[in-house]
Amino acid sequence: MAKPLLCPPDVLNKDLTGQVAIVTGANSGIGFVTAQQLAAQGAQVVLACRRVAEGEARVAEIKAKHKDARLEVRALDLGDLSSVRAFAKDFLADHDALHLLINNAGVMNTPQGKTKDGFETQIGVNHLGHFLLTALLTDVLKKSAPSRVVVLSSCYHDKAMGREGEIVLDDLHFAHRKYDGWTAYAQAKLANLLHAQELAKRLEGTGVTVASVHPGWVRTNLSRHTGPTWLQNTVLRPVFAMFGMIEPWEGAQTTLYAALGDDVTAHSGAYYSQIGLYRDKSKNRGGWPLESPNPHAHDDKMAAALWDKSCELVGLSTPAAQPAAA
Ligand SMILES: NC(=O)c1ccc[n+]([C@@H]2O[C@H](COP(=O)([O-])OP(=O)(O)OC[C@H]3O[C@@H](n4cnc5c(N)ncnc54)[C@H](OP(=O)(O)O)[C@@H]3O)[C@@H](O)[C@H]2O)c1
């Protein structure tokens, strides 16, 4: 089994004093470790969590290790656009800078369901909620440049349990096709990757760098809709580890590299991958950056069409509210 890619020490020793970061889904898994590391390096970190009490508990854990850590928990439910708007409004009322936006939160292989706004759960939470959040924070990211947006995608944007990642633009929400949790996850994670690519294009020349990430197969709570996480954390842990499952600290490495690595600015819009499972096995060792083997990940027309569709769905109809292409 290949060894996970790890950040070089200079990346993890970078002084982030004066930097402001938002990490969505920071109360658990990869997001928690990411928030902890950014805070340990001196950044002021906003933990954007749908369960605020869980976020507060994580803040206490971080503070026990890093007593000077600058942390705040704010409520954000990505499955509810009114919550996304309220989060952005409150953040902007209290902060006039944002250097790192880490769109980390996610759900996988959920039973068929809808967000508050009627979107299929996985495209709604993983992509559309983050799409609106990013749009509402784009001006402050530009103002704070150099700044970065890191979007958590997955190697499952390529193939998720045999289902090929593809955007079905006229049926994003599975109204006219049979719902399948893995097909929906693959679609949502491809949407994450295309969002990063298109955003990078639209932000060219602004000093805002964008990256998408596959963090590896990481021992977190993400698999809760697929099987009991207690099994993964106990008896199955050594078996899964033999087959490539990594720990959250290793799982946060690709995000941290995309957020802090010096050469990332030269590849805005690129995809960074930890060890993964791809249709082209030569890609399985990962790469920072890595060219996706999914042809749909290189479909510029689809990326632009998804952008327009996403604007329409989240109610960004006025050009002023969108990150400007011009
Ligand atoms: N773990 C892996 O093997 C793996 C592989 C590839 C990609 N990823 C990606 O990595 C990212 C982080 O996942 P993880 O593995 O760390 O999983 P995790 O431990 O389940 O963490 C996911 C986080 O997202 C939050 N979240 C879920 N729905 C939300 C909503 N509606 N609004 C706001 N936050 C919400 C969760 O909050 P609650 O605690 O309240 O549920 C949790 O904080 C995801 O985008 C995932 O797709 C993970």
The ligand as a MOL file (V3000), in Angstrom:
LIG
                    3D

  0  0  0     0  0            999 V3000
M  V30 BEGIN CTAB
M  V30 COUNTS 48 52 0 0 0
M  V30 BEGIN ATOM
M  V30 1 N -13.5900 10.5200 4.8550 0
M  V30 2 C -13.3050 10.1890 3.6110 0
M  V30 3 O -12.8610 9.0500 3.3480 0
M  V30 4 C -13.4810 11.1810 2.4990 0
M  V30 5 C -13.1150 10.7910 1.2030 0
M  V30 6 C -13.2900 11.7000 0.1660 0
M  V30 7 C -13.8230 12.9400 0.4090 0
M  V30 8 N -14.2020 13.2860 1.6800 0 CHG=1
M  V30 9 C -14.8090 14.6150 1.8800 0
M  V30 10 O -14.2370 15.2300 3.0230 0
M  V30 11 C -15.1560 16.1610 3.5870 0
M  V30 12 C -15.1430 16.0400 5.1020 0
M  V30 13 O -15.7490 14.8210 5.4640 0
M  V30 14 P -15.2560 13.9110 6.6850 0
M  V30 15 O -14.7160 12.6710 6.0990 0
M  V30 16 O -14.4530 14.6720 7.6370 0 CHG=-1
M  V30 17 O -16.6950 13.5190 7.3000 0
M  V30 18 P -17.4030 13.8250 8.6880 0
M  V30 19 O -16.5430 13.4130 9.8280 0
M  V30 20 O -18.7550 13.2030 8.5830 0
M  V30 21 O -17.5200 15.4160 8.6810 0
M  V30 22 C -18.4360 16.0500 7.8330 0
M  V30 23 C -18.7780 17.3970 8.4110 0
M  V30 24 O -19.7570 18.0080 7.5540 0
M  V30 25 C -20.8000 18.4900 8.3670 0
M  V30 26 N -22.0830 18.6210 7.6860 0
M  V30 27 C -22.8490 17.6470 7.1690 0
M  V30 28 N -23.9890 18.1650 6.7120 0
M  V30 29 C -23.9470 19.4980 6.9490 0
M  V30 30 C -24.8240 20.5740 6.7350 0
M  V30 31 N -26.0490 20.4000 6.2070 0
M  V30 32 N -24.4370 21.8160 7.0860 0
M  V30 33 C -23.2470 22.0160 7.6560 0
M  V30 34 N -22.3720 21.0390 7.9110 0
M  V30 35 C -22.7300 19.7890 7.5680 0
M  V30 36 C -20.8890 17.4800 9.5040 0
M  V30 37 O -21.6400 18.0080 10.5680 0
M  V30 38 P -22.3630 17.0230 11.6180 0
M  V30 39 O -21.2850 16.4870 12.5050 0
M  V30 40 O -23.3350 17.9090 12.2940 0
M  V30 41 O -23.0070 15.9340 10.7980 0
M  V30 42 C -19.4180 17.3140 9.8050 0
M  V30 43 O -18.9520 18.3730 10.5800 0
M  V30 44 C -16.5080 15.8820 2.9190 0
M  V30 45 O -16.7600 16.8880 1.9650 0
M  V30 46 C -16.2900 14.5540 2.2180 0
M  V30 47 O -17.0870 14.4020 1.0600 0
M  V30 48 C -14.0260 12.4410 2.7240 0
M  V30 END ATOM
M  V30 BEGIN BOND
M  V30 1 1 1 2
M  V30 2 2 2 3
M  V30 3 1 2 4
M  V30 4 1 4 5
M  V30 5 2 4 48
M  V30 6 2 5 6
M  V30 7 1 6 7
M  V30 8 2 7 8
M  V30 9 1 8 9
M  V30 10 1 8 48
M  V30 11 1 9 10
M  V30 12 1 9 46
M  V30 13 1 10 11
M  V30 14 1 11 12
M  V30 15 1 11 44
M  V30 16 1 12 13
M  V30 17 1 13 14
M  V30 18 2 14 15
M  V30 19 1 14 16
M  V30 20 1 14 17
M  V30 21 1 17 18
M  V30 22 2 18 19
M  V30 23 1 18 20
M  V30 24 1 18 21
M  V30 25 1 21 22
M  V30 26 1 22 23
M  V30 27 1 23 24
M  V30 28 1 23 42
M  V30 29 1 24 25
M  V30 30 1 25 26
M  V30 31 1 25 36
M  V30 32 1 26 27
M  V30 33 1 26 35
M  V30 34 2 27 28
M  V30 35 1 28 29
M  V30 36 1 29 30
M  V30 37 2 29 35
M  V30 38 1 30 31
M  V30 39 2 30 32
M  V30 40 1 32 33
M  V30 41 2 33 34
M  V30 42 1 34 35
M  V30 43 1 36 37
M  V30 44 1 36 42
M  V30 45 1 37 38
M  V30 46 2 38 39
M  V30 47 1 38 40
M  V30 48 1 38 41
M  V30 49 1 42 43
M  V30 50 1 44 45
M  V30 51 1 44 46
M  V30 52 1 46 47
M  V30 END BOND
M  V30 END CTAB
M  END
